């Protein structure tokens, strides 16, 4: 597996996670709007002290990354990905980050 293909797969997974998270948030926002509309039109009633239970089946970006096993990736691929990412930073940025970390 070459680096470009691995990066493409990772990028596609991240895009899928972002789309799913966006859809979940949109649905939650719509549900909240509907709840507010119903509450505004309904007479005041005693509040239910129970907490709203969230649906754990809806994946979030954090949950997807937490469940991903990075140890399955070959060491060479991980090294190449780290180097590719570091190449996007200037030498000054990296030096500053190191200086801040070890001062």
ZAZA-447622 format. One record per residue: residue in three letters; x, y, z of N, C-alpha, C in turn. Coordinates in nm, 3 decimals. Layout:
<node><residu>ALA</residu><n_px>X</n_px><n_py>Y</n_py><n_pz>Z</n_pz><ca_px>X</ca_px><ca_py>Y</ca_py><ca_pz>Z</ca_pz><c_px>X</c_px><c_py>Y</c_py><c_pz>Z</c_pz></node>
...
! end
This chain:
<node><residu>UNK</residu><n_px>0.086</n_px><n_py>-0.118</n_py><n_pz>0.000</n_pz><ca_px>0.000</ca_px><ca_py>0.000</ca_py><ca_pz>0.000</ca_pz><c_px>0.090</c_px><c_py>0.123</c_py><c_pz>0.000</c_pz></node>
<node><residu>UNK</residu><n_px>0.069</n_px><n_py>0.209</n_py><n_pz>-0.096</n_pz><ca_px>0.153</ca_px><ca_py>0.327</ca_py><ca_pz>-0.101</ca_pz><c_px>0.092</c_px><c_py>0.439</c_py><c_pz>-0.016</c_pz></node>
<node><residu>UNK</residu><n_px>0.173</n_px><n_py>0.540</n_py><n_pz>0.010</n_pz><ca_px>0.132</ca_px><ca_py>0.648</ca_py><ca_pz>0.099</ca_pz><c_px>0.012</c_px><c_py>0.724</c_py><c_pz>0.044</c_pz></node>
<node><residu>UNK</residu><n_px>0.015</n_px><n_py>0.752</n_py><n_pz>-0.084</n_pz><ca_px>-0.094</ca_px><ca_py>0.830</ca_py><ca_pz>-0.143</ca_pz><c_px>-0.228</c_px><c_py>0.757</c_py><c_pz>-0.127</c_pz></node>
<node><residu>UNK</residu><n_px>-0.228</n_px><n_py>0.627</n_py><n_pz>-0.148</n_pz><ca_px>-0.352</ca_px><ca_py>0.550</ca_py><ca_pz>-0.134</ca_pz><c_px>-0.397</c_px><c_py>0.545</c_py><c_pz>0.012</c_pz></node>
<node><residu>UNK</residu><n_px>-0.302</n_px><n_py>0.529</n_py><n_pz>0.102</n_pz><ca_px>-0.337</ca_px><ca_py>0.526</ca_py><ca_pz>0.245</ca_pz><c_px>-0.394</c_px><c_py>0.661</c_py><c_pz>0.288</c_pz></node>
<node><residu>UNK</residu><n_px>-0.331</n_px><n_py>0.769</n_py><n_pz>0.243</n_pz><ca_px>-0.380</ca_px><ca_py>0.903</ca_py><ca_pz>0.276</ca_pz><c_px>-0.519</c_px><c_py>0.926</c_py><c_pz>0.218</c_pz></node>
<node><residu>UNK</residu><n_px>-0.541</n_px><n_py>0.876</n_py><n_pz>0.097</n_pz><ca_px>-0.671</ca_px><ca_py>0.889</ca_py><ca_pz>0.033</ca_pz><c_px>-0.778</c_px><c_py>0.814</c_py><c_pz>0.113</c_pz></node>
<node><residu>UNK</residu><n_px>-0.745</n_px><n_py>0.693</n_py><n_pz>0.159</n_pz><ca_px>-0.840</ca_px><ca_py>0.615</ca_py><ca_pz>0.239</ca_pz><c_px>-0.870</c_px><c_py>0.684</c_py><c_pz>0.372</c_pz></node>
<node><residu>UNK</residu><n_px>-0.766</n_px><n_py>0.734</n_py><n_pz>0.437</n_pz><ca_px>-0.785</ca_px><ca_py>0.805</ca_py><ca_pz>0.564</ca_pz><c_px>-0.869</c_px><c_py>0.929</c_py><c_pz>0.541</c_pz></node>
<node><residu>UNK</residu><n_px>-0.839</n_px><n_py>1.002</n_py><n_pz>0.434</n_pz><ca_px>-0.915</ca_px><ca_py>1.122</ca_py><ca_pz>0.402</ca_pz><c_px>-1.061</c_px><c_py>1.089</c_py><c_pz>0.377</c_pz></node>
<node><residu>UNK</residu><n_px>-1.088</n_px><n_py>0.982</n_py><n_pz>0.305</n_pz><ca_px>-1.227</ca_px><ca_py>0.942</ca_py><ca_pz>0.278</ca_pz><c_px>-1.298</c_px><c_py>0.902</c_py><c_pz>0.407</c_pz></node>
<node><residu>UNK</residu><n_px>-1.230</n_px><n_py>0.830</n_py><n_pz>0.495</n_pz><ca_px>-1.291</ca_px><ca_py>0.794</ca_py><ca_pz>0.624</ca_pz><c_px>-1.325</c_px><c_py>0.918</c_py><c_pz>0.705</c_pz></node>
<node><residu>UNK</residu><n_px>-1.234</n_px><n_py>1.013</n_py><n_pz>0.708</n_pz><ca_px>-1.258</ca_px><ca_py>1.137</ca_py><ca_pz>0.782</ca_pz><c_px>-1.376</c_px><c_py>1.213</c_py><c_pz>0.722</c_pz></node>
<node><residu>UNK</residu><n_px>-1.384</n_px><n_py>1.217</n_py><n_pz>0.588</n_pz><ca_px>-1.496</ca_px><ca_py>1.285</ca_py><ca_pz>0.523</ca_pz><c_px>-1.628</c_px><c_py>1.216</c_py><c_pz>0.559</c_pz></node>
<node><residu>UNK</residu><n_px>-1.629</n_px><n_py>1.083</n_py><n_pz>0.561</n_pz><ca_px>-1.750</ca_px><ca_py>1.010</ca_py><ca_pz>0.597</ca_pz><c_px>-1.790</c_px><c_py>1.041</c_py><c_pz>0.742</c_pz></node>
<node><residu>UNK</residu><n_px>-1.693</n_px><n_py>1.044</n_py><n_pz>0.829</n_pz><ca_px>-1.720</ca_px><ca_py>1.074</ca_py><ca_pz>0.970</ca_pz><c_px>-1.775</c_px><c_py>1.216</c_py><c_pz>0.984</c_pz></node>
<node><residu>UNK</residu><n_px>-1.717</n_px><n_py>1.310</n_py><n_pz>0.910</n_pz><ca_px>-1.762</ca_px><ca_py>1.449</ca_py><ca_pz>0.917</ca_pz><c_px>-1.904</c_px><c_py>1.459</c_py><c_pz>0.864</c_pz></node>
<node><residu>UNK</residu><n_px>-1.933</n_px><n_py>1.390</n_py><n_pz>0.752</n_pz><ca_px>-2.070</ca_px><ca_py>1.393</ca_py><ca_pz>0.698</ca_pz><c_px>-2.169</c_px><c_py>1.335</c_py><c_pz>0.799</c_pz></node>
<node><residu>UNK</residu><n_px>-2.133</n_px><n_py>1.223</n_py><n_pz>0.861</n_pz><ca_px>-2.222</ca_px><ca_py>1.161</ca_py><ca_pz>0.959</ca_pz><c_px>-2.243</c_px><c_py>1.253</c_py><c_pz>1.079</c_pz></node>
<node><residu>UNK</residu><n_px>-2.136</n_px><n_py>1.316</n_py><n_pz>1.125</n_pz><ca_px>-2.147</ca_px><ca_py>1.408</ca_py><ca_pz>1.238</ca_pz><c_px>-2.233</c_px><c_py>1.530</c_py><c_pz>1.201</c_pz></node>
<node><residu>UNK</residu><n_px>-2.214</n_px><n_py>1.580</n_py><n_pz>1.080</n_pz><ca_px>-2.294</ca_px><ca_py>1.694</ca_py><ca_pz>1.034</ca_pz><c_px>-2.442</c_px><c_py>1.655</c_py><c_pz>1.027</c_pz></node>
<node><residu>UNK</residu><n_px>-2.471</n_px><n_py>1.536</n_py><n_pz>0.974</n_pz><ca_px>-2.610</ca_px><ca_py>1.491</ca_py><ca_pz>0.966</ca_pz><c_px>-2.669</c_px><c_py>1.474</c_py><c_pz>1.106</c_pz></node>
<node><residu>UNK</residu><n_px>-2.589</n_px><n_py>1.420</n_py><n_pz>1.198</n_pz><ca_px>-2.637</ca_px><ca_py>1.402</ca_py><ca_pz>1.335</ca_pz><c_px>-2.667</c_px><c_py>1.536</c_py><c_pz>1.400</c_pz></node>
<node><residu>UNK</residu><n_px>-2.577</n_px><n_py>1.632</n_py><n_pz>1.382</n_pz><ca_px>-2.598</ca_px><ca_py>1.765</ca_py><ca_pz>1.442</ca_pz><c_px>-2.718</c_px><c_py>1.836</c_py><c_pz>1.379</c_pz></node>
<node><residu>UNK</residu><n_px>-2.733</n_px><n_py>1.821</n_py><n_pz>1.248</n_pz><ca_px>-2.848</ca_px><ca_py>1.881</ca_py><ca_pz>1.181</ca_pz><c_px>-2.977</c_px><c_py>1.822</c_py><c_pz>1.234</c_pz></node>
<node><residu>UNK</residu><n_px>-2.981</n_px><n_py>1.690</n_py><n_pz>1.248</n_pz><ca_px>-3.100</ca_px><ca_py>1.624</ca_py><ca_pz>1.301</ca_pz><c_px>-3.126</c_px><c_py>1.668</c_py><c_pz>1.445</c_pz></node>
<node><residu>UNK</residu><n_px>-3.021</n_px><n_py>1.681</n_py><n_pz>1.524</n_pz><ca_px>-3.037</ca_px><ca_py>1.725</ca_py><ca_pz>1.663</ca_pz><c_px>-3.088</c_px><c_py>1.868</c_py><c_pz>1.669</c_pz></node>
<node><residu>UNK</residu><n_px>-3.037</n_px><n_py>1.953</n_py><n_pz>1.580</n_pz><ca_px>-3.083</ca_px><ca_py>2.093</ca_py><ca_pz>1.576</ca_pz><c_px>-3.230</c_px><c_py>2.099</c_py><c_pz>1.537</c_pz></node>
<node><residu>UNK</residu><n_px>-3.269</n_px><n_py>2.022</n_py><n_pz>1.436</n_pz><ca_px>-3.408</ca_px><ca_py>2.019</ca_py><ca_pz>1.394</ca_pz><c_px>-3.498</c_px><c_py>1.966</c_py><c_pz>1.506</c_pz></node>
<node><residu>UNK</residu><n_px>-3.453</n_px><n_py>1.863</n_py><n_pz>1.574</n_pz><ca_px>-3.530</ca_px><ca_py>1.807</ca_py><ca_pz>1.684</ca_pz><c_px>-3.545</c_px><c_py>1.910</c_py><c_pz>1.796</c_pz></node>
<node><residu>UNK</residu><n_px>-3.440</n_px><n_py>1.985</n_py><n_pz>1.823</n_pz><ca_px>-3.446</ca_px><ca_py>2.089</ca_py><ca_pz>1.927</ca_pz><c_px>-3.542</c_px><c_py>2.200</c_py><c_pz>1.886</c_pz></node>
<node><residu>UNK</residu><n_px>-3.540</n_px><n_py>2.238</n_py><n_pz>1.759</n_pz><ca_px>-3.633</ca_px><ca_py>2.340</ca_py><ca_pz>1.711</ca_pz><c_px>-3.777</c_px><c_py>2.292</c_py><c_pz>1.725</c_pz></node>
<node><residu>UNK</residu><n_px>-3.801</n_px><n_py>2.167</n_py><n_pz>1.687</n_pz><ca_px>-3.936</ca_px><ca_py>2.111</ca_py><ca_pz>1.700</ca_pz><c_px>-3.979</c_px><c_py>2.107</c_py><c_pz>1.847</c_pz></node>
<node><residu>UNK</residu><n_px>-3.887</n_px><n_py>2.071</n_py><n_pz>1.934</n_pz><ca_px>-3.918</ca_px><ca_py>2.065</ca_py><ca_pz>2.076</ca_pz><c_px>-3.954</c_px><c_py>2.203</c_py><c_pz>2.130</c_pz></node>
<node><residu>UNK</residu><n_px>-3.878</n_px><n_py>2.303</n_py><n_pz>2.086</n_pz><ca_px>-3.904</ca_px><ca_py>2.440</ca_py><ca_pz>2.131</ca_pz><c_px>-4.040</c_px><c_py>2.488</c_py><c_pz>2.078</c_pz></node>
<node><residu>UNK</residu><n_px>-4.070</n_px><n_py>2.456</n_py><n_pz>1.952</n_pz><ca_px>-4.200</ca_px><ca_py>2.495</ca_py><ca_pz>1.895</ca_pz><c_px>-4.314</c_px><c_py>2.429</c_py><c_pz>1.972</c_pz></node>
<node><residu>UNK</residu><n_px>-4.300</n_px><n_py>2.299</n_py><n_pz>2.002</n_pz><ca_px>-4.404</ca_px><ca_py>2.229</ca_py><ca_pz>2.078</ca_pz><c_px>-4.417</c_px><c_py>2.286</c_py><c_pz>2.218</c_pz></node>
<node><residu>UNK</residu><n_px>-4.304</n_px><n_py>2.318</n_py><n_pz>2.279</n_pz><ca_px>-4.307</ca_px><ca_py>2.372</ca_py><ca_pz>2.415</ca_pz><c_px>-4.372</c_px><c_py>2.511</c_py><c_pz>2.418</c_pz></node>
<node><residu>UNK</residu><n_px>-4.348</n_px><n_py>2.589</n_py><n_pz>2.314</n_pz><ca_px>-4.406</ca_px><ca_py>2.723</ca_py><ca_pz>2.309</ca_pz><c_px>-4.557</c_px><c_py>2.718</c_py><c_pz>2.289</c_pz></node>
<node><residu>UNK</residu><n_px>-4.604</n_px><n_py>2.620</n_py><n_pz>2.215</n_pz><ca_px>-4.748</ca_px><ca_py>2.612</ca_py><ca_pz>2.188</ca_pz><c_px>-4.824</c_px><c_py>2.532</c_py><c_pz>2.293</c_pz></node>
<node><residu>UNK</residu><n_px>-4.755</n_px><n_py>2.451</n_py><n_pz>2.371</n_pz><ca_px>-4.821</ca_px><ca_py>2.368</ca_py><ca_pz>2.471</ca_pz><c_px>-4.830</c_px><c_py>2.444</c_py><c_pz>2.604</c_pz></node>
<node><residu>UNK</residu><n_px>-4.933</n_px><n_py>2.414</n_py><n_pz>2.683</n_pz><ca_px>-4.940</ca_px><ca_py>2.477</ca_py><ca_pz>2.814</ca_pz><c_px>-4.825</c_px><c_py>2.427</c_py><c_pz>2.902</c_pz></node>
<node><residu>UNK</residu><n_px>-4.789</n_px><n_py>2.508</n_py><n_pz>2.999</n_pz><ca_px>-4.679</ca_px><ca_py>2.472</ca_py><ca_pz>3.088</ca_pz><c_px>-4.716</c_px><c_py>2.348</c_py><c_pz>3.170</c_pz></node>
<node><residu>UNK</residu><n_px>-4.625</n_px><n_py>2.253</n_py><n_pz>3.170</n_pz><ca_px>-4.646</ca_px><ca_py>2.130</ca_py><ca_pz>3.246</ca_pz><c_px>-4.522</c_px><c_py>2.108</c_py><c_pz>3.332</c_pz></node>
<node><residu>UNK</residu><n_px>-4.535</n_px><n_py>2.027</n_py><n_pz>3.434</n_pz><ca_px>-4.416</ca_px><ca_py>2.000</ca_py><ca_pz>3.515</ca_pz><c_px>-4.308</c_px><c_py>1.933</c_py><c_pz>3.431</c_pz></node>
<node><residu>UNK</residu><n_px>-4.185</n_px><n_py>1.972</n_py><n_pz>3.458</n_pz><ca_px>-4.073</ca_px><ca_py>1.918</ca_py><ca_pz>3.382</ca_pz><c_px>-4.039</c_px><c_py>1.777</c_py><c_pz>3.428</c_pz></node>
<node><residu>UNK</residu><n_px>-3.998</n_px><n_py>1.695</n_py><n_pz>3.333</n_pz><ca_px>-3.955</ca_px><ca_py>1.559</ca_py><ca_pz>3.363</ca_pz><c_px>-3.812</c_px><c_py>1.565</c_py><c_pz>3.416</c_pz></node>
<node><residu>UNK</residu><n_px>-3.786</n_px><n_py>1.518</n_py><n_pz>3.537</n_pz><ca_px>-3.651</ca_px><ca_py>1.529</ca_py><ca_pz>3.594</ca_pz><c_px>-3.551</c_px><c_py>1.433</c_py><c_pz>3.531</c_pz></node>
<node><residu>UNK</residu><n_px>-3.597</n_px><n_py>1.341</n_py><n_pz>3.448</n_pz><ca_px>-3.504</ca_px><ca_py>1.244</ca_py><ca_pz>3.389</ca_pz><c_px>-3.420</c_px><c_py>1.312</c_py><c_pz>3.281</c_pz></node>
<node><residu>UNK</residu><n_px>-3.303</n_px><n_py>1.261</n_py><n_pz>3.264</n_pz><ca_px>-3.214</ca_px><ca_py>1.313</ca_py><ca_pz>3.161</ca_pz><c_px>-3.251</c_px><c_py>1.251</c_py><c_pz>3.026</c_pz></node>
<node><residu>UNK</residu><n_px>-3.223</n_px><n_py>1.327</n_py><n_pz>2.921</n_pz><ca_px>-3.245</ca_px><ca_py>1.276</ca_py><ca_pz>2.786</ca_pz><c_px>-3.135</c_px><c_py>1.176</c_py><c_pz>2.755</c_pz></node>
<node><residu>UNK</residu><n_px>-3.174</n_px><n_py>1.059</n_py><n_pz>2.708</n_pz><ca_px>-3.074</ca_px><ca_py>0.958</ca_py><ca_pz>2.672</ca_pz><c_px>-3.032</c_px><c_py>0.979</c_py><c_pz>2.528</c_pz></node>
<node><residu>UNK</residu><n_px>-2.902</n_px><n_py>0.978</n_py><n_pz>2.506</n_pz><ca_px>-2.848</ca_px><ca_py>0.994</ca_py><ca_pz>2.372</ca_pz><c_px>-2.838</c_px><c_py>0.858</c_py><c_pz>2.305</c_pz></node>
<node><residu>UNK</residu><n_px>-2.852</n_px><n_py>0.857</n_py><n_pz>2.175</n_pz><ca_px>-2.844</ca_px><ca_py>0.733</ca_py><ca_pz>2.099</ca_pz><c_px>-2.696</c_px><c_py>0.697</c_py><c_pz>2.079</c_pz></node>
<node><residu>UNK</residu><n_px>-2.647</n_px><n_py>0.591</n_py><n_pz>2.144</n_pz><ca_px>-2.505</ca_px><ca_py>0.557</ca_py><ca_pz>2.131</ca_pz><c_px>-2.470</c_px><c_py>0.496</c_py><c_pz>1.996</c_pz></node>
<node><residu>UNK</residu><n_px>-2.570</n_px><n_py>0.462</n_py><n_pz>1.914</n_pz><ca_px>-2.541</ca_px><ca_py>0.399</ca_py><ca_pz>1.786</ca_pz><c_px>-2.494</c_px><c_py>0.499</c_py><c_pz>1.681</c_pz></node>
<node><residu>UNK</residu><n_px>-2.511</n_px><n_py>0.630</n_py><n_pz>1.708</n_pz><ca_px>-2.468</ca_px><ca_py>0.732</ca_py><ca_pz>1.614</ca_pz><c_px>-2.319</c_px><c_py>0.755</c_py><c_pz>1.632</c_pz></node>
<node><residu>UNK</residu><n_px>-2.238</n_px><n_py>0.726</n_py><n_pz>1.529</n_pz><ca_px>-2.093</ca_px><ca_py>0.742</ca_py><ca_pz>1.545</ca_pz><c_px>-2.053</c_px><c_py>0.889</c_py><c_pz>1.543</c_pz></node>
<node><residu>UNK</residu><n_px>-1.954</n_px><n_py>0.920</n_py><n_pz>1.621</n_pz><ca_px>-1.898</ca_px><ca_py>1.054</ca_py><ca_pz>1.619</ca_pz><c_px>-1.753</c_px><c_py>1.042</c_py><c_pz>1.574</c_pz></node>
<node><residu>UNK</residu><n_px>-1.694</n_px><n_py>1.153</n_py><n_pz>1.538</n_pz><ca_px>-1.557</ca_px><ca_py>1.151</ca_py><ca_pz>1.490</ca_pz><c_px>-1.464</c_px><c_py>1.096</c_py><c_pz>1.597</c_pz></node>
<node><residu>UNK</residu><n_px>-1.486</n_px><n_py>1.135</n_py><n_pz>1.720</n_pz><ca_px>-1.400</ca_px><ca_py>1.089</ca_py><ca_pz>1.829</ca_pz><c_px>-1.415</c_px><c_py>0.939</c_py><c_pz>1.849</c_pz></node>
<node><residu>UNK</residu><n_px>-1.538</n_px><n_py>0.891</n_py><n_pz>1.846</n_pz><ca_px>-1.560</ca_px><ca_py>0.748</ca_py><ca_pz>1.865</ca_pz><c_px>-1.497</c_px><c_py>0.667</c_py><c_pz>1.752</c_pz></node>
<node><residu>UNK</residu><n_px>-1.506</n_px><n_py>0.717</n_py><n_pz>1.631</n_pz><ca_px>-1.449</ca_px><ca_py>0.645</ca_py><ca_pz>1.518</ca_pz><c_px>-1.297</c_px><c_py>0.639</c_py><c_pz>1.529</c_pz></node>
<node><residu>UNK</residu><n_px>-1.236</n_px><n_py>0.749</n_py><n_pz>1.568</n_pz><ca_px>-1.090</ca_px><ca_py>0.748</ca_py><ca_pz>1.583</ca_pz><c_px>-1.048</c_px><c_py>0.665</c_py><c_pz>1.704</c_pz></node>
<node><residu>UNK</residu><n_px>-1.129</n_px><n_py>0.667</n_py><n_pz>1.807</n_pz><ca_px>-1.096</ca_px><ca_py>0.589</ca_py><ca_pz>1.927</ca_pz><c_px>-1.103</c_px><c_py>0.440</c_py><c_pz>1.899</c_pz></node>
<node><residu>UNK</residu><n_px>-1.192</n_px><n_py>0.401</n_py><n_pz>1.809</n_pz><ca_px>-1.206</ca_px><ca_py>0.259</ca_py><ca_pz>1.781</ca_pz><c_px>-1.108</c_px><c_py>0.211</c_py><c_pz>1.673</c_pz></node>
<node><residu>UNK</residu><n_px>-1.042</n_px><n_py>0.303</n_py><n_pz>1.605</n_pz><ca_px>-0.948</ca_px><ca_py>0.264</ca_py><ca_pz>1.500</ca_pz><c_px>-0.819</c_px><c_py>0.214</c_py><c_pz>1.563</c_pz></node>
<node><residu>UNK</residu><n_px>-0.771</n_px><n_py>0.098</n_py><n_pz>1.518</n_pz><ca_px>-0.650</ca_px><ca_py>0.038</ca_py><ca_pz>1.573</ca_pz><c_px>-0.530</c_px><c_py>0.082</c_py><c_pz>1.488</c_pz></node>
<node><residu>UNK</residu><n_px>-0.458</n_px><n_py>0.181</n_py><n_pz>1.536</n_pz><ca_px>-0.343</ca_px><ca_py>0.233</ca_py><ca_pz>1.463</ca_pz><c_px>-0.227</c_px><c_py>0.134</c_py><c_pz>1.462</c_pz></node>
<node><residu>UNK</residu><n_px>-0.228</n_px><n_py>0.038</n_py><n_pz>1.552</n_pz><ca_px>-0.120</ca_px><ca_py>-0.060</ca_py><ca_pz>1.557</ca_pz><c_px>-0.123</c_px><c_py>-0.153</c_py><c_pz>1.437</c_pz></node>
<node><residu>UNK</residu><n_px>-0.235</n_px><n_py>-0.157</n_py><n_pz>1.365</n_pz><ca_px>-0.244</ca_px><ca_py>-0.241</ca_py><ca_pz>1.246</ca_pz><c_px>-0.169</c_px><c_py>-0.180</c_py><c_pz>1.128</c_pz></node>
<node><residu>UNK</residu><n_px>-0.139</n_px><n_py>-0.052</n_py><n_pz>1.135</n_pz><ca_px>-0.067</ca_px><ca_py>0.014</ca_py><ca_pz>1.026</ca_pz><c_px>0.081</c_px><c_py>-0.025</c_py><c_pz>1.030</c_pz></node>
<node><residu>UNK</residu><n_px>0.141</n_px><n_py>-0.047</n_py><n_pz>0.913</n_pz><ca_px>0.284</ca_px><ca_py>-0.080</ca_py><ca_pz>0.910</ca_pz><c_px>0.368</c_px><c_py>0.039</c_py><c_pz>0.959</c_pz></node>
<node><residu>UNK</residu><n_px>0.476</n_px><n_py>0.008</n_py><n_pz>1.026</n_pz><ca_px>0.563</ca_px><ca_py>0.112</ca_py><ca_pz>1.082</ca_pz><c_px>0.617</c_px><c_py>0.204</c_py><c_pz>0.973</c_pz></node>
<node><residu>UNK</residu><n_px>0.651</n_px><n_py>0.149</n_py><n_pz>0.857</n_pz><ca_px>0.701</ca_px><ca_py>0.232</ca_py><ca_pz>0.747</ca_pz><c_px>0.598</c_px><c_py>0.334</c_py><c_pz>0.703</c_pz></node>
<node><residu>UNK</residu><n_px>0.473</n_px><n_py>0.292</n_py><n_pz>0.696</n_pz><ca_px>0.366</ca_px><ca_py>0.383</ca_py><ca_pz>0.656</ca_pz><c_px>0.349</c_px><c_py>0.495</c_py><c_pz>0.758</c_pz></node>
<node><residu>UNK</residu><n_px>0.351</n_px><n_py>0.459</n_py><n_pz>0.886</n_pz><ca_px>0.336</ca_px><ca_py>0.560</ca_py><ca_pz>0.991</ca_pz><c_px>0.451</c_px><c_py>0.660</c_py><c_pz>0.985</c_pz></node>
<node><residu>UNK</residu><n_px>0.572</n_px><n_py>0.610</n_py><n_pz>0.966</n_pz><ca_px>0.689</ca_px><ca_py>0.698</ca_py><ca_pz>0.956</ca_pz><c_px>0.674</c_px><c_py>0.792</c_py><c_pz>0.837</c_pz></node>
<node><residu>UNK</residu><n_px>0.635</n_px><n_py>0.737</n_py><n_pz>0.722</n_pz><ca_px>0.617</ca_px><ca_py>0.820</ca_py><ca_pz>0.603</ca_pz><c_px>0.508</c_px><c_py>0.925</c_py><c_pz>0.622</c_pz></node>
<node><residu>UNK</residu><n_px>0.400</n_px><n_py>0.888</n_py><n_pz>0.690</n_pz><ca_px>0.292</ca_px><ca_py>0.983</ca_py><ca_pz>0.715</ca_pz><c_px>0.337</c_px><c_py>1.096</c_py><c_pz>0.808</c_pz></node>
<node><residu>UNK</residu><n_px>0.415</n_px><n_py>1.061</n_py><n_pz>0.909</n_pz><ca_px>0.467</ca_px><ca_py>1.163</ca_py><ca_pz>1.001</ca_pz><c_px>0.558</c_px><c_py>1.260</c_py><c_pz>0.927</c_pz></node>
<node><residu>UNK</residu><n_px>0.646</n_px><n_py>1.205</n_py><n_pz>0.846</n_pz><ca_px>0.738</ca_px><ca_py>1.290</ca_py><ca_pz>0.770</ca_pz><c_px>0.661</c_px><c_py>1.377</c_py><c_pz>0.672</c_pz></node>
<node><residu>UNK</residu><n_px>0.562</n_px><n_py>1.320</n_py><n_pz>0.604</n_pz><ca_px>0.481</ca_px><ca_py>1.398</ca_py><ca_pz>0.510</ca_pz><c_px>0.409</c_px><c_py>1.512</c_py><c_pz>0.581</c_pz></node>
<node><residu>UNK</residu><n_px>0.360</n_px><n_py>1.487</n_py><n_pz>0.700</n_pz><ca_px>0.292</ca_px><ca_py>1.592</ca_py><ca_pz>0.775</ca_pz><c_px>0.390</c_px><c_py>1.699</c_py><c_pz>0.824</c_pz></node>
<node><residu>UNK</residu><n_px>0.508</n_px><n_py>1.656</n_py><n_pz>0.867</n_pz><ca_px>0.607</ca_px><ca_py>1.753</ca_py><ca_pz>0.915</ca_pz><c_px>0.657</c_px><c_py>1.843</c_py><c_pz>0.803</c_pz></node>
<node><residu>UNK</residu><n_px>0.653</n_px><n_py>1.795</n_py><n_pz>0.680</n_pz><ca_px>0.699</ca_px><ca_py>1.876</ca_py><ca_pz>0.567</ca_pz><c_px>0.608</c_px><c_py>1.996</c_py><c_pz>0.541</c_pz></node>
<node><residu>UNK</residu><n_px>0.489</n_px><n_py>1.996</n_py><n_pz>0.595</n_pz><ca_px>0.397</ca_px><ca_py>2.109</ca_py><ca_pz>0.578</ca_pz><c_px>0.428</c_px><c_py>2.223</c_py><c_pz>0.673</c_pz></node>
<node><residu>UNK</residu><n_px>0.516</n_px><n_py>2.201</n_py><n_pz>0.770</n_pz><ca_px>0.553</ca_px><ca_py>2.305</ca_py><ca_pz>0.864</ca_pz><c_px>0.687</c_px><c_py>2.364</c_py><c_pz>0.826</c_pz></node>
<node><residu>UNK</residu><n_px>0.705</n_px><n_py>2.492</n_py><n_pz>0.854</n_pz><ca_px>0.834</ca_px><ca_py>2.554</ca_py><ca_pz>0.828</ca_pz><c_px>0.931</c_px><c_py>2.515</c_py><c_pz>0.938</c_pz></node>
<node><residu>UNK</residu><n_px>1.059</n_px><n_py>2.528</n_py><n_pz>0.910</n_pz><ca_px>1.162</ca_px><ca_py>2.498</ca_py><ca_pz>1.009</ca_pz><c_px>1.146</c_px><c_py>2.589</c_py><c_pz>1.130</c_pz></node>
<node><residu>UNK</residu><n_px>1.108</n_px><n_py>2.713</n_py><n_pz>1.106</n_pz><ca_px>1.089</ca_px><ca_py>2.807</ca_py><ca_pz>1.216</ca_pz><c_px>0.974</c_px><c_py>2.762</c_py><c_pz>1.307</c_pz></node>
<node><residu>UNK</residu><n_px>0.864</n_px><n_py>2.716</n_py><n_pz>1.248</n_pz><ca_px>0.751</ca_px><ca_py>2.668</ca_py><ca_pz>1.329</ca_pz><c_px>0.790</c_px><c_py>2.549</c_py><c_pz>1.416</c_pz></node>
<node><residu>UNK</residu><n_px>0.863</n_px><n_py>2.456</n_py><n_pz>1.357</n_pz><ca_px>0.906</ca_px><ca_py>2.337</ca_py><ca_pz>1.432</ca_pz><c_px>1.004</c_px><c_py>2.377</c_py><c_pz>1.543</c_pz></node>
<node><residu>UNK</residu><n_px>1.098</n_px><n_py>2.467</n_py><n_pz>1.510</n_pz><ca_px>1.193</ca_px><ca_py>2.512</ca_py><ca_pz>1.612</ca_pz><c_px>1.123</c_px><c_py>2.583</c_py><c_pz>1.726</c_pz></node>
<node><residu>UNK</residu><n_px>1.025</n_px><n_py>2.666</n_py><n_pz>1.695</n_pz><ca_px>0.949</ca_px><ca_py>2.736</ca_py><ca_pz>1.797</ca_pz><c_px>0.874</c_px><c_py>2.638</c_py><c_pz>1.886</c_pz></node>
<node><residu>UNK</residu><n_px>0.811</n_px><n_py>2.538</n_py><n_pz>1.824</n_pz><ca_px>0.739</ca_px><ca_py>2.438</ca_py><ca_pz>1.903</ca_pz><c_px>0.832</c_px><c_py>2.360</c_py><c_pz>1.996</c_pz></node>
<node><residu>UNK</residu><n_px>0.951</n_px><n_py>2.329</n_py><n_pz>1.947</n_pz><ca_px>1.048</ca_px><ca_py>2.257</ca_py><ca_pz>2.030</ca_pz><c_px>1.096</c_px><c_py>2.346</c_py><c_pz>2.143</c_pz></node>
<node><residu>UNK</residu><n_px>1.126</n_px><n_py>2.473</n_py><n_pz>2.111</n_pz><ca_px>1.173</ca_px><ca_py>2.566</ca_py><ca_pz>2.213</ca_pz><c_px>1.069</c_px><c_py>2.587</c_py><c_pz>2.323</c_pz></node>
<node><residu>UNK</residu><n_px>0.943</n_px><n_py>2.601</n_py><n_pz>2.282</n_pz><ca_px>0.836</ca_px><ca_py>2.621</ca_py><ca_pz>2.380</ca_pz><c_px>0.820</c_px><c_py>2.498</c_py><c_pz>2.468</c_pz></node>
<node><residu>UNK</residu><n_px>0.833</n_px><n_py>2.382</n_py><n_pz>2.408</n_pz><ca_px>0.814</ca_px><ca_py>2.257</ca_py><ca_pz>2.480</ca_pz><c_px>0.924</c_px><c_py>2.234</c_py><c_pz>2.584</c_pz></node>
<node><residu>UNK</residu><n_px>1.047</n_px><n_py>2.269</n_py><n_pz>2.552</n_pz><ca_px>1.158</ca_px><ca_py>2.237</ca_py><ca_pz>2.640</ca_pz><c_px>1.216</c_px><c_py>2.355</c_py><c_pz>2.715</c_pz></node>
<node><residu>UNK</residu><n_px>1.145</n_px><n_py>2.463</n_py><n_pz>2.721</n_pz><ca_px>1.192</ca_px><ca_py>2.577</ca_py><ca_pz>2.801</ca_pz><c_px>1.137</c_px><c_py>2.573</c_py><c_pz>2.940</c_pz></node>
! end
